[in-house]
Amino acid sequence: MAFDPLHTVLVERLGCRYPIIQTAMGWIATPPLVAASCEAGAFGFLGAAVMTPPEVAASIADVKRRTAKPFGVNFHMFQPGAAEIVETIIASRDQVRAVSFGRGPDKKMISRFRDAGILCIPTVGAVKHAQKMVELGVDVVTVQGGEGGGHTGSVPTTVLLPQVLDAVKVPVVAAGGFSDGRGLAAALAYGAVGIAMGTRFLLTKESPVPDVTKAFYLKAGTDNILVSTKVDGLPQRMVRSPLMDRIERSGALGMWLRAFESGLAMKKRTGASWLEMLRAARSMTSHGDMTLAQAMMAASAPMLIQKAVVEGKPEEGLMATGLVGGRIGDLPSVATLVDGIVEEAHARIAALTGAPARTTSAAQ
């Protein structure tokens, strides 16, 4: 068999066809999108961090009905019902190949996943966090540069990626600013084993985001995408919207009022008590880089995102996005998107090496 530069260790370990990860966006990475991503040859992560334990179990079963391909689940150890969610994931190890998380499991829990044959692939935005995760025993690290959506750092992918590659000895996936085959070829040239994309998969036909909100995303150029610290005190990259503008003008009291209102909505949705939510917020502060006030607001922010991406009210909600969203102007099917990325990546690598170009059908 001819050498295929896209057949990386990531492909071998995840059991997918291409080194492309569909990230676990809350409210967006639902079973239809996850299954479509896996069927197209990428690796899809289910966004379970905004789900209750029964919803996680039902969603995992739904993905299994839609595809026989392996897939991943994203969760947070500080979300209500996390212990039950972990048990559900491990019980589904026949098809759940990986878990992803930011602040998440400790060394003991990571060992449990590994013993079950489930890969741990955290997302980090700093070299020290990548090193810490490796010390805890994770299998792969996803590195998100400052171009990424939602919570993000200040170091761009082109600087952070090589820093992490030099600092750790596990496979590294590149995230933050990727949307096409040129980006995949570039990431592989750096030494990464693949790319992870969120915004690009959000803007596909299979994405559950309402059309009115997708149109809002498509109209946003790079000048309409900003990084704000007003949502929960930490930098977050969002599409500029009427609500985002109001948040930018608000003071500390306004931030707390939004947190309280969103907290009420989350409490109603999850059934968690105020004590459980406070405990979850306190667990988020145990990492030392977030105050209790920030944690309370971070825990409730998903309800503001839900307003836009689930209820279809973009002017009343928040829309996380990578900076790359400013140059995306179409809504392809997931299969068309993945095929195009693969074909373009092969063409770019062939142009650089002088090797014959491969077509997507030949790669299969």
C-alpha positions in Angstrom: 0.0 0.0 0.0 1.3 3.4 -0.9 2.3 5.8 1.9 -0.4 8.1 2.9 0.7 11.2 4.9 -2.8 11.5 6.4 -2.6 8.0 8.0 -1.2 9.2 11.3 -1.1 7.6 14.7 -4.3 9.6 15.5 -6.1 7.7 12.8 -4.7 4.4 14.1 -5.6 5.0 17.7 -9.1 6.5 17.2 -10.1 4.2 14.4 -11.2 6.9 12.0 -10.2 7.3 8.4 -8.7 10.8 8.5 -6.8 12.9 11.2 -9.7 15.3 11.6 -11.5 15.8 14.9 -15.0 17.4 15.2 -14.8 19.1 18.6 -17.4 18.8 21.3 -19.3 22.1 21.2 -22.1 22.4 23.8 -25.6 22.3 22.3 -24.1 21.7 18.8 -22.2 18.4 18.9 -25.4 16.4 19.0 -25.8 12.8 17.8 -26.7 13.8 14.2 -23.5 15.9 13.8 -21.3 13.4 15.6 -22.6 10.5 13.5 -22.2 12.5 10.3 -18.7 13.4 11.2 -17.7 9.8 11.9 -19.4 8.5 8.8 -17.5 11.0 6.7 -14.2 9.7 8.1 -13.5 12.2 10.8 -13.8 11.6 14.5 -16.7 13.2 16.3 -17.0 14.1 19.9 -20.4 14.3 21.6 -20.9 17.5 23.6 -22.1 16.0 26.9 -20.8 18.8 29.1 -24.2 20.5 28.9 -26.2 17.3 29.4 -27.8 15.6 32.4 -26.8 12.0 33.0 -30.0 10.6 31.4 -29.4 12.8 28.4 -25.8 11.6 28.1 -27.0 8.0 28.1 -29.7 8.7 25.6 -27.4 10.6 23.3 -24.7 7.9 23.3 -27.3 5.4 22.4 -28.6 7.7 19.6 -25.1 8.0 18.2 -24.8 4.2 18.2 -28.0 3.9 16.3 -26.8 6.3 13.6 -23.3 4.9 13.1 -21.1 1.8 13.9 -18.0 4.0 13.8 -16.1 4.8 17.0 -16.7 8.3 18.6 -15.8 10.3 21.6 -17.6 12.0 24.5 -16.7 15.4 26.1 -17.6 16.1 29.7 -16.4 18.0 32.8 -15.8 16.5 36.2 -17.5 19.6 37.8 -20.8 19.2 36.0 -23.8 17.9 37.9 -24.0 14.1 37.8 -20.4 13.8 36.5 -19.8 10.5 38.4 -22.8 8.9 36.8 -21.7 10.2 33.4 -18.3 8.6 33.8 -19.9 5.3 34.5 -22.1 5.6 31.4 -19.1 6.4 29.2 -17.1 3.4 30.5 -20.1 1.1 30.1 -20.1 2.3 26.4 -16.5 1.5 25.8 -17.4 -0.9 22.9 -17.8 2.2 20.7 -16.7 5.2 22.8 -13.0 5.4 21.9 -12.0 8.6 23.6 -13.0 11.3 26.1 -12.1 15.0 25.9 -12.1 17.6 28.6 -10.6 20.9 29.8 -10.5 21.0 33.6 -11.3 17.4 34.3 -10.3 14.0 35.7 -7.5 13.4 38.1 -4.8 10.8 37.6 -6.9 8.0 39.1 -9.8 8.7 36.8 -7.6 9.0 33.8 -6.2 5.6 34.7 -9.7 4.2 34.9 -10.4 5.4 31.3 -7.2 4.0 30.0 -7.8 0.6 31.7 -11.2 0.6 29.9 -9.4 1.2 26.6 -10.7 4.8 26.3 -8.2 7.4 25.2 -8.0 10.7 27.2 -7.5 13.7 24.9 -7.7 17.0 26.9 -7.7 20.4 25.2 -5.1 22.8 26.5 -4.1 26.4 25.8 -0.7 26.6 27.4 2.5 24.6 27.5 2.3 24.1 31.3 -1.2 22.7 31.0 0.0 20.3 28.3 2.8 19.1 30.5 0.5 18.7 33.5 -1.9 16.6 31.5 0.9 14.4 30.3 2.0 13.9 33.9 -1.5 12.8 34.8 -1.2 10.1 32.1 -3.3 11.3 29.1 -2.7 9.7 25.7 -3.0 12.6 23.3 -3.1 16.4 23.8 -5.2 18.9 21.7 -3.5 22.3 21.6 -5.8 25.2 21.0 -4.1 28.4 20.0 -5.5 31.9 20.6 -7.5 31.8 17.4 -9.8 29.3 18.9 -13.4 29.9 19.9 -14.9 30.1 23.3 -12.3 30.3 26.1 -9.0 31.0 24.6 -5.5 32.2 25.3 -3.3 34.9 23.9 -0.7 32.7 22.1 -1.4 32.0 18.5 -1.4 28.4 17.2 1.7 29.0 15.1 3.7 29.8 18.2 1.9 27.5 20.8 1.9 24.4 18.7 5.7 24.0 18.2 6.2 25.0 21.9 4.0 22.1 23.0 5.5 19.7 20.4 8.9 20.4 21.9 7.7 20.1 25.5 5.7 16.8 25.5 6.3 13.3 24.1 2.7 12.3 23.4 0.9 12.9 20.0 -0.4 16.4 19.6 -3.5 17.6 17.8 -3.6 21.2 16.5 -6.7 23.4 17.0 -7.5 27.1 16.6 -7.7 28.5 13.1 -8.3 25.4 11.1 -11.0 24.9 8.4 -9.5 23.4 5.3 -6.9 21.1 3.8 -4.2 23.8 3.7 -4.4 24.0 7.5 -4.3 20.2 7.9 -1.2 20.0 5.7 0.4 22.8 7.7 -0.4 21.1 11.0 1.2 17.9 9.9 4.3 19.8 8.7 4.7 21.2 12.2 4.6 17.7 13.6 1.0 17.4 14.8 -0.9 14.2 14.2 -4.1 15.9 13.1 -6.4 18.9 13.5 -9.5 19.6 15.5 -12.2 22.0 14.3 -15.3 23.4 15.9 -16.6 26.4 14.0 -16.1 24.7 10.6 -18.3 21.8 11.7 -20.8 24.2 13.3 -21.3 25.7 9.9 -22.5 22.6 8.1 -25.8 21.2 7.0 -25.9 18.6 9.7 -25.2 21.1 12.5 -28.4 21.6 14.7 -27.9 25.3 14.9 -31.0 27.1 13.6 -30.7 28.7 10.1 -31.2 32.2 11.5 -28.2 31.8 13.8 -26.1 30.2 11.1 -26.8 33.2 8.9 -25.6 35.5 11.7 -22.4 33.5 11.8 -21.9 33.6 8.1 -22.3 37.4 8.0 -19.6 37.9 10.6 -16.2 38.9 9.2 -13.1 38.8 11.3 -13.8 42.4 12.4 -17.0 41.2 13.9 -15.4 38.6 16.1 -14.0 39.8 19.5 -12.4 38.5 22.6 -14.2 39.5 25.8 -13.4 39.0 29.5 -16.9 40.3 30.5 -18.8 37.0 30.3 -17.0 35.2 33.1 -13.8 37.2 33.7 -11.7 35.0 31.4 -11.0 35.7 27.7 -13.7 34.2 25.4 -13.9 34.6 21.6 -17.4 35.4 20.4 -19.3 36.8 17.4 -20.3 40.4 18.1 -24.0 40.7 18.8 -26.4 43.0 20.6 -26.1 41.0 23.8 -22.3 40.9 23.5 -22.3 44.6 23.1 -24.4 45.0 26.2 -22.1 42.7 28.1 -19.0 44.6 27.0 -20.6 47.8 28.4 -21.6 46.2 31.7 -19.8 46.3 35.1 -19.3 43.7 37.8 -22.9 43.9 39.0 -24.2 43.2 35.5 -22.0 40.1 35.3 -23.3 38.8 38.6 -26.9 39.5 37.5 -26.4 37.5 34.3 -24.8 34.7 36.3 -27.7 34.5 38.6 -30.3 34.5 35.8 -28.4 31.9 33.9 -27.9 29.9 37.0 -31.7 29.8 37.6 -32.1 28.6 34.1 -29.5 25.9 34.5 -30.9 24.8 37.9 -34.3 24.4 36.3 -32.9 22.4 33.4 -30.6 20.1 35.3 -32.5 19.7 38.5 -29.4 20.5 40.5 -29.7 22.2 43.8 -28.0 25.5 44.6 -25.6 23.6 46.8 -24.7 21.2 44.0 -24.1 24.1 41.7 -21.9 25.9 44.3 -19.9 22.7 44.8 -19.4 22.4 41.0 -18.2 26.0 40.9 -15.8 25.5 43.8 -14.3 22.4 42.1 -13.6 24.6 39.0 -11.6 27.0 41.3 -9.4 24.1 42.6 -7.1 24.5 39.6 -6.1 28.0 40.9 -6.7 30.0 37.8 -10.3 31.0 38.4 -12.1 32.8 41.2 -15.4 31.6 42.6 -17.2 34.5 41.0 -15.7 33.6 37.6 -16.5 29.9 38.1 -20.1 30.7 38.9 -20.4 32.7 35.7 -18.5 30.1 33.6 -20.9 27.4 34.9 -23.9 29.4 33.8 -22.6 30.9 30.5 -23.8 27.8 28.5 -27.4 29.0 29.0 -26.6 32.3 27.2 -25.1 30.2 24.4 -28.2 28.0 24.3 -30.4 31.1 23.6 -28.6 31.6 20.3 -27.7 28.1 19.1 -30.7 26.2 20.3 -33.6 28.7 20.5 -32.5 30.5 17.4 -32.3 33.9 19.0 -28.8 35.2 18.0 -29.5 38.8 19.1 -30.4 37.6 22.6 -27.6 35.0 23.1 -23.9 34.4 22.8 -22.2 32.8 19.9 -18.8 31.3 20.5 -16.6 31.1 17.4 -13.0 30.7 16.3 -11.5 33.6 14.4 -11.5 31.4 11.3 -15.3 31.9 11.3 -14.7 35.3 9.8 -13.7 33.7 6.5 -16.2 30.9 6.3 -19.0 31.6 3.8 -20.7 28.3 3.0 -22.7 25.5 4.6 -21.6 22.2 3.1 -22.6 18.8 4.2 -20.1 17.2 6.6 -19.2 14.6 3.9 -18.5 17.3 1.4 -16.5 19.3 3.9 -14.3 16.3 5.0 -13.7 15.1 1.4 -12.6 18.6 0.4 -10.2 19.0 3.3 -8.6 15.6 2.6 -8.3 16.2 -1.2 -6.8 19.7 -0.6 -4.4 18.4 2.0 -3.1 15.6 -0.3 -2.7 18.2 -3.1 -0.7 20.6 -0.9 1.5 17.9 0.4 2.1 16.5 -3.2 2.9 20.0 -4.4 5.6 20.3 -1.7 7.1 16.8 -2.1 6.7 16.2 -5.8 4.6 13.0 -5.0 1.6 12.1 -7.1 -1.6 13.8 -5.9 -4.1 11.5 -4.3 -7.9 11.8 -4.7 -10.4 11.2 -2.0 -11.7 8.1 -3.6 -8.1 6.7 -3.9 -7.5 7.5 -0.2 -10.4 5.3 0.8 
